[in-house]
C-alpha cells in the first residue's frame, strides 16, 4: 500500500468500544497508586496488530517531539484527527498508570483512520501494513488536497469498488498533489539507486525514492547465525541489469544516431538519507512452489546499537579521493584489467561507504515487535523501553498485559519489526 497513491472506498467502518470505569462500592472513583509501567491496550477484536505498533511507537523521542511540534505551530488547531489521537495515546503510554487504570482503549485511532477512508476488517491484519497506514495518513494530514482535479480523476474517485481480499485499503485512488510546509515524519528516509555501465563506466543520474521503513528479505535457504547487518548487506548488494541502452557505449562505438547499443549495467542501491526514527521490517511470509504460504521463523540476531554507516550512499568520486586515487567515470582503455579494477572499486563504494562509524549513523534499539504463531493465525506482542523517575527498563506488552522484561529476552526474540532511534553515542 503506497501512501502517495491510496485506494478509494466510499464507506468506512465505524468501530467503537467503551472505556473501563473502576468504582469503589460507594460509587466513587478509586484513588489508585501510580504504577511503574504504562497501561495496556484493549483488544477490540483481533487488533493486537494495532496495539503492538502503538506500544512500539510510544517511546520514540523524535516521533513524540514531531507530534508536539506540529501541534505547537499555527493557531493551535493544526493537529488533525489521527495526529491528535496519536499524541494523546503516546503521552498516556509514556506515563505510569494509576492502580485501577491499567488499560486504555485505542478505538479513537481506528475511528481517525476510518474518517480518512481506511477500511480495516475484523480479521487479523498485518502490523507492518498498519504502520504504513498510520504513516501515509499522517502524510496526508500534513498536506493539502488540490483545489482542482481533472475529469478522469473525478471519475475514478466517484467509482465504487468492493474490497475482496479483506486487507486494509484506503479510499484515495489517484495521486494527490501536496503543498506541505510542515516537518516531515521522522520515519522518512531516501533510497539512492544508480545504474552504471559495465562496459564503459557510464553512470545514470542517481534516483531517490522515499521510504518509511526498510523491508528486508530472508535467504531462500536456511542459514544459521544470520544477523541484521547480513540482511542489510544483501539489501544494498549490487545486481546486474541486462539490455540497458547505453549512450556512452554508443558514442564510443560511433553508432549512428538512429541506432542504439544495449549493454549490462550494475544497479546500485544504497541509503541516500537516513531517518531520525528507523523502522526495519523483516519479511517472514513466503510461498512454497505450490502457492501455499508459510512463515520463516529463522532467528535474526540484532544489536542494541546499530551502525548504518556502511550502507550509506557515497559518490564514487568521494570514495576514490578518500582512498588517495582519482579515477574518471569513463576508463581510458577497454582493457579488462583497468575496467575490472574500476568495477571492483565501484562495488566496494556501494556497500562499504566507510569503515569508520560516525554518530550520525548510529541507532539505539527502542522497540521490537514479534509475531507469534503461524502465517494463518497468530498474535503480536511488543518489547519496548520505558523510563521511570529512577531507571530505564524494558517492558513486555501484549494487549492488556504489560510487565517487566529483561534485555536478554528482547535480544533473543524473533523480531518481525524493529524500531531504532538515532543517537549521539
Phi, psi and omega per residue, in radians:
X1 nan 2.123 -3.083
X2 -1.693 2.189 3.138
X3 -1.119 -0.394 -3.109
X4 -1.513 -0.364 -3.125
X5 -2.400 1.558 -2.993
X6 -1.797 2.903 -2.990
X7 -1.758 2.426 -3.015
X8 -1.669 2.334 2.957
X9 -2.381 2.415 -3.056
X10 -1.291 -0.574 -3.090
X11 -1.686 2.660 3.088
X12 -2.355 2.507 -3.114
X13 -1.395 2.324 3.077
X14 -1.777 2.101 -3.077
X15 -2.060 2.248 -3.116
X16 -2.317 2.676 3.058
X17 -2.690 2.701 -3.107
X18 -1.741 2.670 3.092
X19 -1.412 2.636 3.034
X20 -1.313 2.425 3.066
X21 -2.117 2.164 -3.093
X22 -1.860 2.077 -3.068
X23 -2.172 2.658 3.034
X24 -1.450 2.942 -3.124
X25 -0.973 -0.527 -3.115
X26 -1.486 0.100 3.065
X27 1.608 -0.039 -3.136
X28 -1.619 2.687 3.133
X29 -1.189 2.502 3.099
X30 -1.176 2.535 2.963
X31 -1.788 1.656 -3.035
X32 -1.521 3.000 3.064
X33 -1.662 2.453 -3.120
X34 -1.252 2.259 -3.125
X35 -1.573 2.896 -3.108
X36 -1.696 0.516 3.037
X37 -2.590 2.764 -3.126
X38 -1.359 2.969 3.120
X39 -1.276 2.813 2.980
X40 -1.503 -3.126 -3.102
X41 -2.145 2.345 3.139
X42 -1.131 2.350 3.000
X43 -1.499 2.022 -3.059
X44 -1.524 0.182 -3.093
X45 1.975 1.584 -3.113
X46 1.089 0.566 -3.125
X47 -1.877 0.433 3.080
X48 -1.110 -0.463 3.089
X49 -1.067 -0.674 3.114
X50 -1.294 -0.793 -3.108
X51 -1.064 -0.670 -3.136
X52 -1.150 -0.694 3.130
X53 -1.183 -0.761 -3.132
X54 -1.080 -0.739 3.093
X55 -1.163 -0.622 3.127
X56 -1.181 -0.590 -3.130
X57 -1.396 -0.359 -2.932
X58 -1.005 -0.736 -3.023
X59 -1.829 0.699 3.024
X60 -1.798 1.796 -3.041
X61 -0.976 -0.695 -3.098
X62 -1.178 -0.625 3.117
X63 -1.213 -0.750 3.093
X64 -1.081 -0.709 3.127
X65 -1.168 -0.645 3.113
X66 -1.098 -0.783 3.098
X67 -1.069 -0.671 3.127
X68 -1.212 -0.707 -3.115
X69 -1.093 -0.781 -3.090
X70 -1.252 -0.411 3.089
X71 -1.386 -0.416 -3.124
X72 -1.433 -0.273 -3.087
X73 -1.409 2.742 2.987
X74 1.199 -2.460 -2.990
X75 -1.625 0.185 3.133
X76 1.591 -0.106 3.125
X77 -1.912 0.337 -3.024
X78 -1.342 -0.331 3.093
X79 -1.294 2.132 3.120
X80 -1.674 -3.069 -2.910
X81 -0.838 -1.144 -3.048
X82 -1.157 -0.773 -3.134
X83 -1.036 -0.690 3.140
X84 -1.133 -0.785 -3.120
X85 -1.174 -0.666 3.113
X86 -1.149 -0.676 3.128
X87 -1.067 -0.740 3.135
X88 -1.110 -0.815 -3.082
X89 -1.207 -0.723 3.124
X90 -1.036 -0.705 3.134
X91 -1.111 -0.759 -3.134
X92 -1.143 -0.690 -3.096
X93 -1.316 -0.108 3.085
X94 -1.862 0.109 3.095
X95 -2.025 2.596 3.039
X96 -1.155 2.396 -3.097
X97 -1.490 2.768 3.087
X98 -1.500 2.618 3.089
X99 -1.022 2.286 -3.067
X100 1.580 -0.088 3.101
X101 -2.242 0.841 -3.022
X102 -1.393 -0.146 -3.049
X103 -2.391 2.412 3.023
X104 -2.148 2.804 -3.093
X105 -1.833 2.148 -3.113
X106 -1.628 0.416 -3.077
X107 -1.089 -0.396 -3.140
X108 -1.110 -0.520 3.112
X109 -1.198 -0.756 3.103
X110 -1.127 -0.677 3.107
X111 -1.126 -0.692 3.124
X112 -1.128 -0.748 3.091
X113 -1.131 -0.668 3.099
X114 -1.077 -0.665 3.138
X115 -1.167 -0.359 3.083
X116 -1.630 0.078 3.063
X117 1.706 0.040 3.114
X118 -1.299 2.378 3.058
X119 -1.975 1.985 -3.102
X120 -2.009 1.777 -3.113
X121 -1.078 2.922 -3.081
X122 -1.316 -0.236 3.093
X123 -1.221 2.811 3.107
X124 -1.046 2.386 3.140
X125 -2.023 2.990 -3.115
X126 -1.530 2.321 -3.093
X127 -1.129 -0.670 3.142
X128 -1.171 -0.700 3.074
X129 -1.094 -0.668 3.124
X130 -1.145 -0.712 3.071
X131 -1.023 -0.751 3.125
X132 -1.144 -0.623 3.081
X133 -1.084 -0.748 3.092
X134 -1.086 -0.836 -3.085
X135 -1.071 -0.841 -3.097
X136 -1.194 -0.582 3.112
X137 -1.220 -0.702 3.069
X138 -1.094 -0.658 3.058
X139 -1.056 -0.779 3.136
X140 -1.082 -0.686 -3.123
X141 -1.196 -0.449 -3.138
X142 -1.415 -0.279 -3.111
X143 -1.901 3.065 3.129
X144 -1.993 2.466 3.090
X145 -1.262 2.632 -3.125
X146 -1.163 2.544 3.129
X147 -1.261 -0.457 -3.082
X148 -2.270 2.350 3.030
X149 -2.146 2.533 3.120
X150 -1.358 2.949 -3.014
X151 -1.115 -0.621 -3.134
X152 -1.145 -0.660 3.095
X153 -1.138 -0.731 3.125
X154 -1.065 -0.713 -3.133
X155 -1.099 -0.677 3.133
X156 -1.191 -0.745 -3.114
X157 -1.113 -0.657 -3.068
X158 -1.396 -0.203 -3.105
X159 -1.315 2.317 3.132
X160 -1.666 2.127 3.051
X161 -2.054 2.872 3.126
X162 -2.014 2.332 3.103
X163 -1.404 1.995 -3.044
X164 -1.686 -0.390 -3.029
X165 -1.653 0.104 3.060
X166 1.018 0.480 3.044
X167 -1.792 2.854 -3.115
X168 -1.143 2.323 3.132
X169 -2.336 2.773 3.114
X170 -2.076 2.653 -3.016
X171 -1.315 -0.467 -3.103
X172 -1.260 2.175 -3.120
X173 -2.031 0.093 3.110
X174 -2.276 2.539 3.093
X175 -1.154 2.341 -3.111
X176 -1.949 2.341 3.128
X177 -1.221 2.528 -3.111
X178 -2.158 2.556 3.006
X179 -2.129 1.473 -2.962
X180 -1.909 2.099 3.112
X181 -2.026 0.360 -3.113
X182 -1.893 2.769 -3.079
X183 -1.071 2.473 3.132
X184 -1.254 2.713 3.058
X185 -0.969 2.484 -3.129
X186 -1.221 -0.069 3.097
X187 -1.517 -0.169 -3.024
X188 -1.383 2.232 3.018
X189 -2.328 -3.084 -3.133
X190 -2.254 2.315 2.976
X191 -1.592 2.367 3.114
X192 -1.901 2.156 3.111
X193 -2.194 2.544 -3.088
X194 -2.669 2.514 3.077
X195 -1.896 2.327 3.125
X196 -2.264 2.236 -3.099
X197 -1.183 2.336 3.113
X198 -1.271 -0.441 -3.047
X199 -1.471 -0.860 -3.030
X200 -2.020 -0.177 3.129
X201 1.511 0.088 3.092
X202 -1.074 2.338 3.130
X203 -2.015 2.436 3.061
X204 -1.432 2.780 3.098
X205 -1.022 2.547 3.102
X206 -1.218 2.320 3.094
X207 -1.898 2.401 -3.126
X208 -2.016 2.320 3.088
X209 -2.214 2.394 -3.100
X210 -1.384 2.702 3.066
X211 -2.561 2.678 3.023
X212 -1.955 -0.138 3.071
X213 -2.792 2.735 3.082
X214 -1.856 2.129 3.107
X215 -1.732 2.041 -3.064
X216 -1.885 2.347 -3.125
X217 -1.600 2.622 3.029
X218 -1.590 2.647 3.123
X219 -1.101 2.649 -3.091
X220 -1.220 -0.440 3.094
X221 -1.892 2.590 -3.088
X222 -1.161 2.300 3.112
X223 -2.345 2.429 3.136
X224 -1.661 2.483 3.040
X225 1.465 0.366 3.127
X226 -1.269 2.513 3.102
X227 -2.085 2.893 3.084
X228 -1.060 -0.649 3.108
X229 -1.103 -0.606 3.074
X230 -1.069 -0.773 3.133
X231 -1.146 -0.654 3.114
X232 -1.176 -0.669 3.097
X233 -1.103 -0.678 3.076
X234 -1.157 -0.642 -3.123
X235 -1.073 -0.697 -3.092
X236 -1.693 0.102 -3.107
X237 -1.136 2.438 3.141
X238 -1.245 2.654 3.077
X239 -2.381 2.752 -3.129
X240 -1.615 2.279 3.069
X241 -2.002 2.093 -3.075
X242 -1.571 2.801 3.018
X243 0.987 0.895 3.068
X244 -1.826 2.313 3.139
X245 -1.188 2.241 -3.073
X246 -2.105 1.998 3.100
X247 -1.226 -0.541 3.126
X248 -1.110 -0.829 3.104
X249 -1.138 -0.604 3.119
X250 -1.091 -0.758 3.124
X251 -1.201 -0.721 -3.110
X252 -1.163 -0.574 -3.122
X253 -1.651 0.084 3.095
X254 0.956 0.786 3.105
X255 -1.370 2.472 -3.134
X256 -1.044 2.697 -3.052
X257 -1.030 -0.518 -3.118
X258 -1.378 -0.291 -3.114
X259 -1.593 3.087 3.123
X260 -2.564 2.733 3.092
X261 -2.152 2.207 3.138
X262 -1.969 2.278 -3.121
X263 -2.366 -3.100 3.078
X264 -1.615 2.417 3.120
X265 -2.048 2.659 2.958
X266 -1.618 2.184 3.097
X267 -1.647 2.146 -3.104
X268 -1.846 2.221 3.086
X269 -2.242 2.106 3.108
X270 -2.437 -3.105 3.118
X271 -1.689 1.956 -3.106
X272 -1.375 -0.597 3.134
X273 -2.562 2.250 3.116
X274 -1.565 2.475 3.092
X275 -1.413 2.948 3.049
X276 -1.304 -0.670 3.052
X277 -1.953 2.108 -3.079
X278 -1.813 2.094 3.078
X279 -1.846 2.165 3.133
X280 -2.064 2.254 -3.124
X281 -1.985 2.159 3.092
X282 -1.724 1.956 -3.107
X283 -1.194 2.189 -3.100
X284 -2.124 -0.095 3.099
X285 -1.728 2.177 3.141
X286 -2.379 3.070 -3.045
X287 -2.237 2.389 3.007
X288 -1.235 2.938 3.140
X289 -1.088 -0.418 3.117
X290 -1.506 0.085 3.071
X291 1.571 -0.001 -3.137
X292 -1.469 2.229 -3.131
X293 -1.326 2.664 3.058
X294 -2.545 2.842 -3.130
X295 -1.847 2.281 3.078
X296 -1.606 1.947 -3.074
X297 -1.677 0.305 -3.091
X298 -0.957 2.372 3.111
X299 -1.360 2.267 3.103
X300 -2.021 2.054 3.122
X301 -1.271 2.272 3.137
X302 -2.268 2.558 -3.057
X303 -1.584 2.780 3.026
X304 -1.285 -0.555 3.042
X305 -2.123 2.104 -3.046
X306 -1.910 2.181 3.104
X307 -1.686 2.011 -3.106
X308 -1.699 0.038 -3.093
X309 -0.982 -0.738 -3.093
X310 -1.130 -0.213 -3.050
X311 -1.875 0.106 -3.132
X312 -1.392 2.619 3.063
X313 -1.210 2.375 3.034
X314 -2.451 2.135 3.113
X315 -0.984 2.530 -3.091
X316 -1.070 -0.622 3.140
X317 -1.042 -0.751 -3.129
X318 -1.155 -0.710 3.133
X319 -1.077 -0.697 -3.134
X320 -1.180 -0.747 -3.120
X321 -1.121 -0.661 3.139
X322 -1.149 -0.438 3.109
X323 -1.645 0.179 3.062
X324 1.330 0.360 3.141
X325 -2.229 2.785 3.036
X326 -2.196 2.201 -3.118
X327 -2.373 2.350 3.124
X328 -1.374 2.738 3.118
X329 -1.341 -0.254 3.066
X330 -1.982 1.797 3.136
X331 -0.998 2.469 -3.065
X332 -1.306 -0.339 3.107
X333 -2.280 2.821 3.136
X334 -1.707 0.199 -3.131
X335 -1.111 2.506 -3.071
X336 -1.094 -0.624 -3.115
X337 -1.069 -0.860 -3.121
X338 -1.152 -0.758 -3.090
X339 -1.209 -0.723 3.130
X340 -1.125 -0.674 3.083
X341 -1.099 -0.681 3.104
X342 -1.103 -0.781 -3.115
X343 -1.187 -0.645 3.069
X344 -1.044 -0.746 3.132
X345 -1.163 -0.662 -3.138
X346 -1.093 -0.903 3.140
X347 -1.084 -0.662 3.104
X348 -1.060 -0.632 3.141
X349 -1.277 -0.418 -3.137
X350 -1.147 -0.854 -2.956
X351 -1.930 -0.108 3.127
X352 -2.254 1.096 -3.023
X353 -1.361 0.638 3.111
X354 2.227 2.235 3.138
X355 -1.533 -0.316 -3.123
X356 -1.551 2.100 3.137
X357 -1.362 2.565 3.088
X358 -2.139 2.782 -3.066
X359 -1.093 -0.452 -3.082
X360 -1.185 -0.259 -3.060
X361 -2.089 0.218 3.135
X362 -1.751 2.298 -3.065
X363 -2.131 2.562 3.117
X364 -1.870 2.324 3.141
X365 -1.182 2.266 -3.116
X366 -2.035 -0.543 -3.111
X367 -2.772 2.621 3.087
X368 -2.284 2.272 3.070
X369 -1.881 2.277 -3.079
X370 -2.093 2.364 3.020
X371 -1.788 2.131 -3.133
X372 -1.881 2.298 3.134
X373 2.103 -2.782 -3.085
X374 -1.790 -3.133 3.138
X375 -1.190 -0.442 -3.111
X376 -1.645 -0.422 -3.046
X377 -2.622 2.313 -3.116
X378 -3.039 -2.936 -3.069
X379 -2.611 2.442 3.117
X380 -1.744 2.361 3.017
X381 -2.277 2.891 -3.088
X382 -2.309 2.387 2.869
X383 -1.818 2.249 -3.076
X384 -2.513 2.753 3.069
X385 -1.430 2.705 3.077
X386 -2.675 2.395 -3.126
X387 -1.971 2.326 3.005
X388 -1.879 -3.051 3.122
X389 -1.161 -0.379 -3.019
X390 -1.914 -0.481 -3.027
X391 -2.791 2.910 3.021
X392 -1.887 2.371 -3.087
X393 -2.541 2.935 3.073
X394 -1.686 2.518 3.103
X395 -2.182 2.663 2.986
X396 -1.852 2.197 -3.124
X397 -2.204 2.150 3.096
X398 -2.356 1.617 -3.066
X399 0.947 -2.021 -3.073
X400 -1.301 -0.320 -3.063
X401 -1.562 2.199 3.044
X402 -2.350 2.142 -3.121
X403 -2.571 2.904 -3.095
X404 -1.180 2.590 3.091
X405 -2.380 2.732 3.111
X406 -1.632 2.801 3.083
X407 -1.064 -0.686 3.135
X408 -1.121 -0.681 3.066
X409 -0.988 -0.756 -3.110
X410 -1.126 -0.909 -3.025
X411 -1.259 -0.280 3.108
X412 -1.741 0.101 -3.134
X413 -1.383 2.752 3.120
X414 -1.564 1.589 -2.973
X415 -1.202 2.407 2.966
X416 -1.845 -0.705 3.054
X417 -2.383 2.562 3.128
X418 -2.249 2.355 3.061
X419 -1.997 2.137 3.114
X420 -2.067 2.619 3.076
X421 -2.086 2.332 3.123
X422 -1.117 2.383 -3.072
X423 -2.212 2.930 3.119
X424 -1.748 0.162 -3.116
X425 -1.074 nan nan
